[in-house]
Amino acid sequence: MTKIGQTLRASCLALSLSALALPQTGTAQGQRYGLSNAEVVDQSGQTRLFNRDVLGDRVVIVSFTWLGCQTVCPITDRIMQATQAEMEGREQSYRLVTLTLSPLSDTPAKMAKRAQTFGAEGEWFWLSGDFREMRSVLAGLNALEANLSEHPPAFLVIDGKRNVVARMEGAPRPAQLIAKADAMLAARE
């Protein structure tokens, strides 16, 4: 294993352990989530606080990507693209968020290019940023991957107001993601 790989693995472990102390948490399928307020950078170069500015009190559909991935990530990105298209013209729209799994290689500028490729606009944020800040966000969402080439496709639907997280693995249809978001919004009432 290379020195960078060893450093990444050690950092991931340390951040995974530190995620247990994050103040805001939710549960889904028996997993614990800590919604970090770390700084992230969107595709326009704007710095945002993840919990306050990205999640806020919104219902958010989250996906994960690594720009070096040639297997599941392009599929995940296409699912989010189709979700954005399916939301057009709907009364209720949700924020879409794509987080990099590799902030060292997927810089905000590279994420901006990828966002353009998939037609991300409006409420679809592509987020990267400082390694430690991004790792805090990923650890809190149980999305740290020791081996990026073997990460599973996963989506989260988060109700920032009620701090509820639902995890969907595999390749859900956009209608399934939107239905889960609709259900979360309806549960607020």
C-alpha positions as a Markdown table, in Angstrom:
| # | Residue | x | y | z |
|---|---|---|---|---|
| 1 | Met | 0.0 | 0.0 | 0.0 |
| 2 | Thr | 1.3 | 3.5 | -0.9 |
| 3 | Lys | 2.0 | 6.1 | 1.7 |
| 4 | Ile | -1.0 | 8.1 | 0.5 |
| 5 | Gly | -3.2 | 5.1 | 0.8 |
| 6 | Gln | -2.0 | 4.4 | 4.3 |
| 7 | Thr | -2.6 | 8.1 | 5.2 |
| 8 | Leu | -6.1 | 8.0 | 3.7 |
| 9 | Arg | -7.0 | 4.8 | 5.5 |
| 10 | Ala | -5.8 | 6.2 | 8.9 |
| 11 | Ser | -7.6 | 9.5 | 8.3 |
| 12 | Cys | -10.8 | 7.6 | 7.4 |
| 13 | Leu | -10.6 | 5.5 | 10.6 |
| 14 | Ala | -10.0 | 8.6 | 12.8 |
| 15 | Leu | -12.9 | 10.5 | 11.2 |
| 16 | Ser | -15.2 | 7.5 | 11.4 |
| 17 | Leu | -14.5 | 7.4 | 15.2 |
| 18 | Ser | -14.9 | 11.1 | 15.5 |
| 19 | Ala | -18.3 | 11.0 | 13.8 |
| 20 | Leu | -19.8 | 9.2 | 16.8 |
| 21 | Ala | -19.5 | 12.5 | 18.7 |
| 22 | Leu | -21.3 | 14.7 | 16.1 |
| 23 | Pro | -24.2 | 16.5 | 17.8 |
| 24 | Gln | -27.1 | 16.0 | 15.3 |
| 25 | Thr | -27.9 | 12.4 | 14.4 |
| 26 | Gly | -30.5 | 10.4 | 12.8 |
| 27 | Thr | -31.0 | 6.7 | 12.2 |
| 28 | Ala | -31.8 | 4.5 | 9.2 |
| 29 | Gln | -31.8 | 0.8 | 9.0 |
| 30 | Gly | -30.0 | 0.6 | 12.3 |
| 31 | Gln | -27.1 | 2.9 | 11.3 |
| 32 | Arg | -26.3 | 6.0 | 13.2 |
| 33 | Tyr | -25.8 | 9.3 | 11.2 |
| 34 | Gly | -24.1 | 12.5 | 12.3 |
| 35 | Leu | -25.0 | 15.4 | 10.2 |
| 36 | Ser | -21.9 | 17.5 | 10.1 |
| 37 | Asn | -21.8 | 21.2 | 9.7 |
| 38 | Ala | -18.4 | 21.1 | 7.9 |
| 39 | Glu | -17.6 | 23.5 | 5.1 |
| 40 | Val | -18.1 | 22.2 | 1.6 |
| 41 | Val | -17.7 | 23.9 | -1.8 |
| 42 | Asp | -20.3 | 23.7 | -4.5 |
| 43 | Gln | -19.9 | 23.7 | -8.3 |
| 44 | Ser | -20.1 | 27.5 | -8.5 |
| 45 | Gly | -17.2 | 27.8 | -6.0 |
| 46 | Gln | -19.4 | 28.9 | -3.1 |
| 47 | Thr | -18.5 | 27.7 | 0.3 |
| 48 | Arg | -21.4 | 26.4 | 2.3 |
| 49 | Leu | -21.9 | 24.8 | 5.7 |
| 50 | Phe | -23.3 | 21.3 | 5.0 |
| 51 | Asn | -25.9 | 21.0 | 7.7 |
| 52 | Arg | -27.0 | 24.6 | 7.8 |
| 53 | Asp | -26.8 | 25.7 | 4.2 |
| 54 | Val | -27.1 | 22.5 | 2.2 |
| 55 | Leu | -29.5 | 20.5 | 4.3 |
| 56 | Gly | -31.2 | 23.2 | 6.3 |
| 57 | Asp | -34.8 | 22.3 | 6.9 |
| 58 | Arg | -35.2 | 20.8 | 3.4 |
| 59 | Val | -35.8 | 17.3 | 2.1 |
| 60 | Val | -32.6 | 16.4 | 0.2 |
| 61 | Ile | -31.8 | 13.5 | -2.0 |
| 62 | Val | -28.0 | 12.7 | -1.7 |
| 63 | Ser | -25.8 | 10.6 | -3.9 |
| 64 | Phe | -22.1 | 9.8 | -3.8 |
| 65 | Thr | -19.6 | 9.9 | -6.7 |
| 66 | Trp | -15.9 | 9.5 | -7.4 |
| 67 | Leu | -14.8 | 11.0 | -10.8 |
| 68 | Gly | -12.3 | 8.2 | -11.3 |
| 69 | Cys | -15.0 | 5.5 | -11.1 |
| 70 | Gln | -15.9 | 3.8 | -14.4 |
| 71 | Thr | -18.5 | 1.5 | -12.9 |
| 72 | Val | -21.3 | 2.5 | -10.5 |
| 73 | Cys | -20.7 | 6.3 | -10.3 |
| 74 | Pro | -21.7 | 7.1 | -13.8 |
| 75 | Ile | -24.9 | 5.1 | -13.2 |
| 76 | Thr | -25.5 | 6.9 | -9.9 |
| 77 | Asp | -24.9 | 10.3 | -11.6 |
| 78 | Arg | -27.4 | 9.4 | -14.4 |
| 79 | Ile | -30.0 | 8.4 | -11.8 |
| 80 | Met | -29.7 | 11.8 | -10.2 |
| 81 | Gln | -29.9 | 13.4 | -13.7 |
| 82 | Ala | -33.1 | 11.5 | -14.4 |
| 83 | Thr | -34.4 | 12.5 | -10.9 |
| 84 | Gln | -33.8 | 16.2 | -11.7 |
| 85 | Ala | -35.6 | 15.8 | -15.0 |
| 86 | Glu | -38.5 | 14.0 | -13.4 |
| 87 | Met | -38.9 | 16.8 | -10.8 |
| 88 | Glu | -39.3 | 19.4 | -13.4 |
| 89 | Gly | -42.7 | 21.0 | -13.3 |
| 90 | Arg | -43.6 | 19.3 | -10.0 |
| 91 | Glu | -45.2 | 21.4 | -7.3 |
| 92 | Gln | -42.7 | 20.1 | -4.7 |
| 93 | Ser | -39.1 | 20.0 | -5.7 |
| 94 | Tyr | -36.3 | 18.7 | -3.6 |
| 95 | Arg | -32.6 | 19.6 | -3.3 |
| 96 | Leu | -30.3 | 17.2 | -5.0 |
| 97 | Val | -26.8 | 16.8 | -3.6 |
| 98 | Thr | -23.9 | 14.8 | -5.1 |
| 99 | Leu | -20.9 | 14.4 | -2.7 |
| 100 | Thr | -17.5 | 13.3 | -3.8 |
| 101 | Leu | -16.1 | 10.2 | -2.1 |
| 102 | Ser | -12.5 | 11.4 | -3.0 |
| 103 | Pro | -12.0 | 15.1 | -2.2 |
| 104 | Leu | -8.2 | 14.8 | -2.8 |
| 105 | Ser | -8.8 | 14.0 | -6.5 |
| 106 | Asp | -12.2 | 15.5 | -7.1 |
| 107 | Thr | -11.6 | 19.2 | -6.6 |
| 108 | Pro | -14.4 | 21.7 | -6.7 |
| 109 | Ala | -13.3 | 22.7 | -10.3 |
| 110 | Lys | -13.5 | 19.0 | -11.5 |
| 111 | Met | -16.8 | 18.6 | -9.8 |
| 112 | Ala | -18.1 | 21.7 | -11.6 |
| 113 | Lys | -17.1 | 20.2 | -14.9 |
| 114 | Arg | -18.9 | 16.9 | -14.1 |
| 115 | Ala | -22.0 | 18.9 | -12.9 |
| 116 | Gln | -22.1 | 20.6 | -16.3 |
| 117 | Thr | -21.8 | 17.2 | -18.1 |
| 118 | Phe | -24.9 | 16.0 | -16.3 |
| 119 | Gly | -26.8 | 19.3 | -16.7 |
| 120 | Ala | -27.0 | 20.0 | -12.9 |
| 121 | Glu | -28.8 | 23.3 | -12.3 |
| 122 | Gly | -30.9 | 25.0 | -9.7 |
| 123 | Glu | -31.1 | 22.9 | -6.6 |
| 124 | Trp | -28.6 | 20.2 | -7.6 |
| 125 | Phe | -25.3 | 20.8 | -5.8 |
| 126 | Trp | -22.1 | 18.9 | -6.6 |
| 127 | Leu | -19.9 | 19.2 | -3.4 |
| 128 | Ser | -16.2 | 18.8 | -2.7 |
| 129 | Gly | -13.8 | 20.8 | -0.6 |
| 130 | Asp | -11.1 | 20.4 | 2.0 |
| 131 | Phe | -10.1 | 16.8 | 2.7 |
| 132 | Arg | -10.9 | 16.9 | 6.4 |
| 133 | Glu | -14.1 | 18.8 | 6.0 |
| 134 | Met | -15.4 | 16.5 | 3.4 |
| 135 | Arg | -14.4 | 13.4 | 5.3 |
| 136 | Ser | -16.3 | 14.8 | 8.3 |
| 137 | Val | -19.4 | 15.0 | 6.1 |
| 138 | Leu | -18.9 | 11.5 | 4.6 |
| 139 | Ala | -18.2 | 10.0 | 8.0 |
| 140 | Gly | -21.4 | 11.5 | 9.4 |
| 141 | Leu | -23.4 | 10.0 | 6.5 |
| 142 | Asn | -21.7 | 6.5 | 6.9 |
| 143 | Ala | -20.2 | 7.0 | 3.4 |
| 144 | Leu | -16.5 | 6.6 | 4.0 |
| 145 | Glu | -15.1 | 4.0 | 1.7 |
| 146 | Ala | -11.7 | 2.4 | 2.3 |
| 147 | Asn | -11.6 | 1.0 | -1.3 |
| 148 | Leu | -13.2 | 3.5 | -3.8 |
| 149 | Ser | -13.1 | 0.9 | -6.6 |
| 150 | Glu | -15.5 | -1.3 | -4.7 |
| 151 | His | -17.9 | 1.2 | -3.2 |
| 152 | Pro | -21.6 | 0.3 | -3.5 |
| 153 | Pro | -24.1 | 2.7 | -5.1 |
| 154 | Ala | -26.1 | 4.4 | -2.4 |
| 155 | Phe | -28.6 | 7.2 | -2.0 |
| 156 | Leu | -29.8 | 9.0 | 1.1 |
| 157 | Val | -33.0 | 10.9 | 1.5 |
| 158 | Ile | -32.6 | 13.3 | 4.4 |
| 159 | Asp | -35.2 | 15.4 | 6.1 |
| 160 | Gly | -33.1 | 18.2 | 7.5 |
| 161 | Lys | -35.9 | 19.6 | 9.6 |
| 162 | Arg | -36.8 | 16.3 | 11.4 |
| 163 | Asn | -33.3 | 14.8 | 11.1 |
| 164 | Val | -34.5 | 11.6 | 9.5 |
| 165 | Val | -32.3 | 9.7 | 7.1 |
| 166 | Ala | -33.4 | 6.9 | 4.7 |
| 167 | Arg | -30.7 | 4.9 | 2.9 |
| 168 | Met | -31.4 | 3.2 | -0.5 |
| 169 | Glu | -28.7 | 1.0 | -2.0 |
| 170 | Gly | -28.4 | -0.2 | -5.6 |
| 171 | Ala | -30.0 | 1.6 | -8.5 |
| 172 | Pro | -33.4 | 3.0 | -7.4 |
| 173 | Arg | -35.6 | 4.5 | -10.1 |
| 174 | Pro | -36.0 | 8.3 | -9.8 |
| 175 | Ala | -39.7 | 7.8 | -9.0 |
| 176 | Gln | -38.6 | 5.7 | -5.9 |
| 177 | Leu | -36.3 | 8.5 | -4.7 |
| 178 | Ile | -39.0 | 11.1 | -5.2 |
| 179 | Ala | -41.6 | 8.9 | -3.5 |
| 180 | Lys | -39.4 | 8.5 | -0.4 |
| 181 | Ala | -38.8 | 12.3 | -0.4 |
| 182 | Asp | -42.6 | 12.9 | -0.7 |
| 183 | Ala | -43.2 | 10.5 | 2.2 |
| 184 | Met | -40.7 | 12.4 | 4.4 |
| 185 | Leu | -42.3 | 15.7 | 3.6 |
| 186 | Ala | -45.8 | 14.3 | 4.4 |
| 187 | Ala | -44.6 | 12.9 | 7.7 |
| 188 | Arg | -43.8 | 16.5 | 8.8 |
| 189 | Glu | -47.5 | 17.3 | 9.0 |
